[in-house]
Amino acid sequence: MEASETKQPALYRDILKQAWRLVWKYAWLLILGFFAALTANGEQFDVLSKNVDTVVHLQGTLPLIDASSDVNALDQFWSFLRTLVIDGSFLSTDRFEAVLLFFAVMITPIVIAQAGIIAAAKRFVSSEEGKPTFGTSLAAGGRHFLPVLILNVVLKVGIYVLLGLVTYPLFLRFLSGNGSQASIDLLAGVAFVILVPLHIIFSFLTKFAAIHVIAHGKTLRASIGSAWRTFSANWLIAIEMSFILILINIVAATIVVGTVTFAFQPTGQFTATLYWLSLFFVGAFLAVFQYAAWTILLV
């Protein structure tokens, strides 16, 4: 289905069944899934827990800002955004260099893996390009590396640009109120209310735009426009699909972790290795399954 814009999607059951068949038939996709799992398995709704942590951190650091000082409001606002975007997230100061190193080393295989899985799912549901192979998937991942990377960066930056525009007036109110508890609660609360839907929407847009680039051969600009039209016309379907996938994640993780823990009792080196290998396998499987399901929904 072209972008889900002109006709209703297949039943979720059929989509999930096809995604399952893809992973089951082409086990080599788990190699790509291992890298894709580093960003994929949280799905959209992991932003709830992340942003709760961010806002809790924010409420603890806002009182440290001297609202009565003569420091320029924009300088103080930059400090506030740094707290919101970096200090309150996984990019915390004490781990910042490690995170930069991680991205420098891992970003290429992660992006290639994501694009490769999407390309494989497109081939699987379309008989026009032949069966998916490891080689064609890697080639597609390399070919679309730059546009998919740019999409992730541009849309992620867009979240914080909008966040800054909305929260700046509230930050000025925080300063004018000399940092009162009421102004702190208002600023932190609004930041949370804004961050959650923005993260969810932009997560959808990033995923949809990448699929448009890889599966439909669209340009960066066209893919973003198509992604927005897809989401705005089918936002309920997108949210329902996310709920289904996150539920599958939760059930699978609960069953697998419980079973593996009971079977291996990871107390020794050998059983601990089996334990972690099992978890990596499940994570890779779920990552491929999720990317395949989203691709099948949109092609």
Number of C-alpha atoms within 10 A of each C-alpha: 14 15 24 20 17 10 9 11 19 14 10 15 9 14 19 22 13 19 25 18 13 21 21 14 10 15 13 12 25 25 15 26 31 23 24 27 24 15 13 20 22 15 18 21 17 14 18 16 10 14 21 15 15 23 23 14 17 24 16 10 16 22 14 9 15 13 20 11 11 7 10 8 15 12 10 18 18 13 14 21 19 14 20 23 18 15 20 22 17 15 15 15 14 10 11 14 12 12 15 12 11 11 12 10 11 13 16 16 18 24 23 26 28 30 30 33 30 30 28 29 27 24 19 22 19 14 9 9 10 12 15 21 17 17 10 16 24 21 16 21 26 17 15 21 22 14 18 24 18 14 21 20 12 12 19 16 13 15 19 17 11 13 19 17 10 14 19 18 12 18 24 18 17 21 21 13 15 17 19 16 14 11 20 24 16 16 24 23 16 16 21 20 12 16 23 19 16 19 22 19 20 21 20 23 24 24 19 23 31 29 28 26 25 24 23 17 13 16 14 17 12 14 24 21 15 22 26 20 17 22 22 13 15 17 15 11 16 18 17 13 19 19 15 14 22 19 12 14 20 13 12 15 16 11 12 15 17 11 13 17 17 11 12 15 13 16 11 9 9 10 16 15 14 17 21 14 12 16 16 17 16 20 24 23 24 26 30 32 28 27 26 27 24 23 28 25 24 20 18
